[in-house]
Amino acid sequence: MGKIRFIKTESPKAKPDQKNLGFGRYFTDHMFLMNYDEGQGWHDPRIVPYGPFELEPSAMVLHYAQEVFEGMKAYRRADGGIQLFRPLENIRRMNVSCERLCIPQIDEEIFMEALLELVKLDQDWVPTEPDTSLYIRPFVFATEPQVGVHASRSYIFCIITCPVGAYYPEGLNPVKIYVESRDVRAVRGGMGYAKTGGNYAATLRAGEAAIAEGFSQVLWLDGIHRKYIEEVGSMNVLFKIDGEVVTPPLGGSILPGITRSSCLHILKHWGIPVSERPITVDELFEAAEQGRLEEAFGSGTAAVISPIGKIVYGDKSEILSGGKIGPLAAKLYDYLTAIQWGRVEDPFGWTVRVV
Ligand SMILES: *Cc1c(COP(=O)(O)O)cnc(C)c1O
């Protein structure tokens, strides 16, 4: 501990209006940086004023997309304190992503210290309005100036933070989604389980088409059989069928969401049956037609729980939970957010205090 060097800003920025934060538009005064160079390893951890990078046009990330990232939040408690939610899970997942993309892993302890020190330094940026938080974006990218294809020999690890409002400003309104049948997001053996920009680049075309047609996300199918459900947009997806909560298993093509795992844990804690098993789109629509599909919702750090009110597959269309948020999704949202913002006792040891 205590290895981080600090260079504080001499010109702190004005804070944005907390009632109009949007998502990811304003950045705080500082960022964390650490460099990797072959032979030297990760070195020079430092917190410096937020600002642009200087990068060679030949930097490998710009050509071969060797980069990974994470997404987590710091929450303002009612008592004025600040806490993180399961940060070690994000740290470990980023190292799993690094391994997939041949990026040297980052020491868990220095990563955790960086998160705590950065949020502590910019603590006045953690908003206090209901449903707001400080979004934290750690990322690593390849910087070696070389257009030959191989793993880079130098990297930058950076953490930036930004105060954010609710992901969907309209609140917990159910979203409309359709089942994507042209594009696929990832296949087994690919990088689907890693949080890397390339996976997102693959999803943009379908996402833009969905928005143009009045939907907010797409539901991804597996890339081989084109029938098993994978994820929705950039969230994991859970269904309540016949009283049981069903979610696709983590088979390598799906991102192992921390919100997903927290939901499953809470559901089990409540005695609600859960099952991680493959589910086909045909099974889903059959259950919906027979009135057995009681609820559907996405899970992710940004939106926490995102209820699905309407789902379209080719010429089939189903309204779920009467187009409203289902009772279980609402209960999960309330409980999970109460733990995250420190409004209830955390019985699972998931929260880590910053201040
Ligand atoms: C980050 C992410 C999720 C959600 O993960 P959380 O840890 O719950 O935020 C789901 N799917 C994809 C593709 C993601 O990138």
Ligand as a Chemical Component Dictionary entry (heavy atoms), coordinates in Angstrom:
data_LIG
# 
_chem_comp.id                   LIG 
_chem_comp.type                 NON-POLYMER 
_chem_comp.pdbx_formal_charge   0 
_chem_comp.three_letter_code    LIG 
# 
loop_
_chem_comp_atom.comp_id 
_chem_comp_atom.atom_id 
_chem_comp_atom.alt_atom_id 
_chem_comp_atom.type_symbol 
_chem_comp_atom.charge 
_chem_comp_atom.model_Cartn_x 
_chem_comp_atom.model_Cartn_y 
_chem_comp_atom.model_Cartn_z 
_chem_comp_atom.pdbx_ordinal 
LIG C1 C1 C 0 -20.794 -5.607 -18.355 1  
LIG C2 C2 C 0 -21.700 -6.495 -19.117 2  
LIG C3 C3 C 0 -22.805 -7.139 -18.527 3  
LIG C4 C4 C 0 -23.240 -6.884 -17.105 4  
LIG O1 O1 O 0 -22.275 -7.164 -16.154 5  
LIG P1 P1 P 0 -22.402 -6.526 -14.685 6  
LIG O2 O2 O 0 -21.205 -7.023 -13.981 7  
LIG O3 O3 O 0 -23.672 -7.015 -14.118 8  
LIG O4 O4 O 0 -22.423 -5.050 -14.887 9  
LIG C5 C5 C 0 -23.540 -8.005 -19.305 10 
LIG N1 N1 N 0 -23.249 -8.217 -20.599 11 
LIG C6 C6 C 0 -22.214 -7.599 -21.216 12 
LIG C7 C7 C 0 -21.930 -7.871 -22.644 13 
LIG C8 C8 C 0 -21.414 -6.718 -20.482 14 
LIG O5 O5 O 0 -20.394 -6.119 -21.096 15 
# 
loop_
_chem_comp_bond.comp_id 
_chem_comp_bond.atom_id_1 
_chem_comp_bond.atom_id_2 
_chem_comp_bond.value_order 
_chem_comp_bond.pdbx_ordinal 
LIG C1 C2 SING 1  
LIG C2 C3 SING 2  
LIG C2 C8 DOUB 3  
LIG C3 C4 SING 4  
LIG C3 C5 DOUB 5  
LIG C4 O1 SING 6  
LIG O1 P1 SING 7  
LIG P1 O2 DOUB 8  
LIG P1 O3 SING 9  
LIG P1 O4 SING 10 
LIG C5 N1 SING 11 
LIG N1 C6 DOUB 12 
LIG C6 C7 SING 13 
LIG C6 C8 SING 14 
LIG C8 O5 SING 15 
# 
